[in-house]
Amino acid sequence: MADSVYPSCLLEGDPSLPIKNIEDKWKLLPAFLKVKGLVKQHLDSFNYFVSTDIKKIVRANDLVISDFDPSFYLKYLDIYVGTPLVEESLNVCTQITPQECRLRDMTYSAPVTVDIEYTRGTQRVRRKGFSIGQLPIMLRSANCVLSNKNQEELAKLKECPIDPGGYFVVRGTEKVILIQEQLSKNRIIVDYDKKGNIGCSVTSSTHDRKSKTNLIFKGNQFYLKHNSFTDDIPVVLVFKAMNIISDQEIVQMIGCEDSVLSVFAPSLEECAMLNVYTQKKALEVVGAKTRKRMYGKPRSKAEEAHDVLSHYVLAHIPVESNDFKIKASFLSLMIRRVILATAKDEVDDRDYYGNKRLELAGPLLSLLFEDLFKRYNSELKKIIDRTLAKKRTQPFDVVCHMKNSIITQGIETALSTGNWTLRRFKMERGGVTQVLSRMSFIACLGHMTRITSQFEKTRKISGPRSLQPSQWGMVCPSDTPEGEACGLVKNLALISHITTDVDEGPIRRLAFNLGVEDIRYLSGEELSSNESYLVLLNGNIVGVVRYYASFVRYFRLLRRNGRMNEFVSISTNHHNRTVSISSDSGRVCRPYIIVINGVPRVTSHHIDLISKGMEFEDFLAKGLIEYLDVNEENDSMIALYESDINSSTTHLEIEPFTILGVCAGLIPYPHHNQSPRNTYQCAMGKQAIGTIAYNQQNRIDTLLNIMIYPQAPIVKTRTIDLIKFDKLPAGFNAVVAIMCYSGYDIEDALILNRASLDRGLARSLVCRKQTCSLKRYSNMTFDKILGPSREMDTGKPIWKHTPLDEDGIVGVAERVSSGQVLINKLVPQVTQSLCPGGGGAAAGGADNNYKSCPVSYRGPTDVYANNVLITNNNEESYLIKILLESIRIPEIGDKFSSRHGQKGVCGLIVPQEDMPFTDQGLCPDIIMNPHGFPSRMTVGKLIEVIAGKTGALNGTYRYSTAFGGDKVSDISSDLISNGFNYVGKDILTSGITGEPLEAYIYTGIVYYQRLKHMVLDKMHARSRGPRVILTRQPTEGRSRDGGLRLGEMERDCLISYGSCMLLRERLMTSSDEFDVQICESCGLLAYNDWCHYCQSSGSVTSIKIPYAFKLLIQEMQSMNIIPRIGLSSCI
């Protein structure tokens, strides 16, 4: 069969020759990542939106007409998205680059233009290229200036060639649209409702509306539930309203088996009691339970019901010429699914990944643009009606009223805030976009593959959080955060890809050609026959097929031959007797090698051709590899290794390590570690300081952490090569001795070698941005910058202005201390005209009309001004950016981590002469306590120690890829050949006593990461400082110079200890002690030696209480609760 379908030209190479080395298959992965996966799915999705979706939206809303003038119309003929431009002064448009947008705080956007035709008086006018707004452009997409640029061209544009793209630049900030996890639309999901009744639901989604239709089984009867109805409708009544009048025809559509009839019979009996025998009568009964519309012309109950059933119930199924047959067939399928679930007491798993869809930037922007475009047309129609209703001397020209602010501001605001608000669907989603993490290159790449869910994070439910078997290969099993977002925020696996929409028309025609009988020409009995399978296309019924196995086989062969899109999937469900074809967007899929008759189609010959220029697309075109989604995987037998292949195997895994994501793929020997350790490393790897991009010296970011001497890891994984982590690393190779040395290494603390730190080990830069804008005001005044103020006697600048140049801005490479001024800015005291329409102060008003508003530096250490940028932005105001840089040498309290989730702070820095050393004079950079291993079970780190050691000795990289990598036996052999102990132990000599240590010490090289958590940024203490005005207690937080809170639990400890004087000192004396007067007679507060309640001053006395307690008393008094303080004499 295979030879007859595949032409001989496709069967290159001898298929009897298997791949010689199983690790050679990984050469397919670089070819795959060139065209798909990781960030490419964001680009594909955005490109599909720009090229196809946006045109469909305009085509569906292409006409604007007037209610007052029937002869007026405005028609959109076509729409285009250009390349990014910026409008400079004098209305000159120039091309702009992403780097320029980052520096100038502008949005990297392109004009959206339309071709229109409209009437102006009696004339018909056509205009081309009329702008209706600006669309932010995704970096590296087809419309971006970086698209298809080589390394030299990217360098000229000051862009990093390794930067993945896939994000937006909005108002100078990099924003990424997170992948949104949703339940699939237009699919039947059988589940229990809140009351425990079994039923099924379908969420219909079209361009016009979204609605949810529920079918519930309660009291042995079926009911249809929908928001358009005030009450549940008996399902047989709905069938009759859809013109399926005969009970026999209804039963035939659902199924004639006894098991089906026995469950459905009570529903038929209930409808018979209603005496409904015609469609008109059924529509009237249904219309009586239909919610009344708030607007529109009044209609009869039957018309209301007909409209709801046509357009709102199962809205994704169109009703043409009042023919409800396809919709009724779908309803009968829903009933059948519930009956089958009732018989076996099994419902669908909502968390099964085949029932999920992932929304990318394309579909989300499509929803947003459609909503804004409809609003744009609606506002335009109001203006047209309002203008045409008046008598005019000049012909009305609609172009004068077409403003581009609605679409431009709508999309820009949504991207900058992350709030997706769609008025039509009353949909509000938050957190759709986030600021792209630039802590390190891997943090950026991990952010691009992050999947988030709209599921409420505070709900303590395990189902959606647990690792599903259906997520194998699609979602990384390790990379998920700890805490309340655990399992809800996930990351894509290395070679998983998210599909875009494929046109249904050709697939439908192909299905009919392969023997599918069209549903429109079938009777109910043929529809539910046990001899045929129902064929569904994206949830809609296409027809039935009698020989489903041959239909599925031929369908797949045609896909492998390139006769249809490679992402179209087909799967069978024998329980429900359905064949499902999917071509919708948002499905997760991954590539597999095809196996025919127990022989993989990819041979060693094909692997050799990769080095000669064979692309991944060629493997697809030749039918050697195909994509499978989660549903089609259920129909397949997939072997992990070639040795696992048998006669029933259909596919072979390319590489098992690809089940991990980009962050987990960096871990050496992860299959030797305890599972939570890999999860911890995924979180800490994103916090590691490293290099973020080749253009990091040209960037002025809010916060930038850069390692000065980063190193590529000696112990690598294949993932590191694939994502080019070794080009932009985040860590250093350190010589590690695992031993107890002093008491400063307990609880994972590390002992560092001072000489190594002096030579630059783990040294980093912290760069912070300071910005200032110079505005021009309505009264013709503007902000000014003055030069430094000078001392009268010496003429030198005052201390605060020492770093300033003559222009009043800090000089490049100047040292700045805390409290010194960076920009000597002056702001006018009056910025608005006192008289409406009157002028203000002159442009060059006297300096006494200005007040000083300098931009100063506040920080724990001195910094240097690395870069100063003076530019302007879209708002025509000058923008000054200063990048302040400080060098951070590791000190006690700084946090470090290995790639195995073993973090620790620096506990002691020891001079090299006091550190132990080997016979070869090798002195460790880090000493680690061995007690960190037994409970953590990170065996992978123990192997990395000796693997790094042999790699350094031989001058080679060692590979430690998951489920593979260099074997321990080979590493031990290399150690012996280099003259070392085969298990990595060495004899060390004490640097303090000069005597050999009495135990063998396990030493080697481990790749360590320096994390962003530094003691200098967190260290805080205060003796006195600011207080809150309301409570008079110390402020909270390090940034406000706040106090250290003694909380409820600390208070309980002090009470149990009995230290009453310490309690008094902490909770009152050092906090908010206050003298208050109390009346001994009534126990109320007195003022100025007078009790207003007793009208006396005889029994007023003064005591000390916390001010917050006095405030509480007054607050309670305001609510008519009177606390009284009783005083007793102290003896």
Beta strands, then each sheet from edge to edge (+ up, - down):
strand 1: 63-65
strand 2: 73-81
strand 3: 85-87
strand 4: 93-95
strand 5: 109-120
strand 6: 123-136
strand 7: 168-170
strand 8: 173-177
strand 9: 179-183
strand 10: 188-192
strand 11: 198-205
strand 12: 210-218
strand 13: 221-225
strand 14: 233-234
strand 15: 356-359
strand 16: 420-422
strand 17: 427-429
strand 18: 433-435
strand 19: 450-453
strand 20: 490-491
strand 21: 497-498
strand 22: 517-518
strand 23: 533-537
strand 24: 540-545
strand 25: 569-573
strand 26: 578-582
strand 27: 588-596
strand 28: 599-600
strand 29: 625-629
strand 30: 638-639
strand 31: 651-652
strand 32: 703-707
strand 33: 715-716
strand 34: 732-738
strand 35: 750-753
strand 36: 764-774
strand 37: 784-785
strand 38: 815-816
strand 39: 821-823
strand 40: 825-828
strand 41: 850-852
strand 42: 855-856
strand 43: 863-872
strand 44: 878-888
strand 45: 895-898
strand 46: 903-910
strand 47: 926-928
strand 48: 958-959
strand 49: 985-986
strand 50: 1001-1010
strand 51: 1073-1079
strand 52: 1085-1086
strand 53: 1100-1106
sheet 1: 1+ 2- 5+ 6-
sheet 2: 3+ 4-
sheet 3: 7+ 8- 18+
sheet 4: 15+ 9- 19- 20+
sheet 5: 10+ 11- 12+ 13- 14+
sheet 6: 16+ 17-
sheet 7: 21+ 27- 28+
sheet 8: 21+ 27- 29+
sheet 9: 21+ 27- 31+ 30+
sheet 10: 22+ 24- 23+ 26+ 25-
sheet 11: 32+ 36- 44+ 43- 38+
sheet 12: 33+ 48+
sheet 13: 49+ 50- 34+ 47+ 35- 46- 45+
sheet 14: 37+ 40- 41+
sheet 15: 39+ 42-
sheet 16: 52+ 51- 53+
end
